[in-house]
Amino acid sequence: MAFATGDATFRAKSEERVLELAGGAKAIVLVTHDMEWVREYCNRAVFIEHGQIAFEGEPDEVVALHRQHTVDDKKRKAADASAAGLAPVIAR
């Protein structure tokens, strides 16, 4: 698991605390864009788009759908930019 905020010490302490909480919990709701975290730690996943549940299922299935959606969205945005006469900027 990796946290994107704080220094290395803070991230390590945060990770330790989250895992401690998870060990004693019956359920945890994790909101993240870190798909590896979802694959590693979750037993169910929900893909939410525009405030609506788009898909719910096994983490590997939801992660694959999320990744494909991300690729498709970038392609759509690039096509929209080109159609508007703009140079598309594609981020990783």
Salt bridges, closest charged atoms under 4 A:
GLU20 OE2 - ARG17 NH1 2.69
GLU36 OE1 - ARG39 NE 3.94
GLU36 OE2 - ARG67 NH2 2.66
GLU49 OE2 - HIS69 NE2 2.30
GLU56 OE2 - ARG44 NH2 2.69
GLU58 OE2 - ARG44 NH1 2.77
ASP60 OD1 - ARG39 NE 3.70
ASP73 OD1 - ARG76 NH2 2.59
ASP73 OD2 - LYS77 NZ 3.33
ASP80 OD2 - ARG76 NH1 3.10
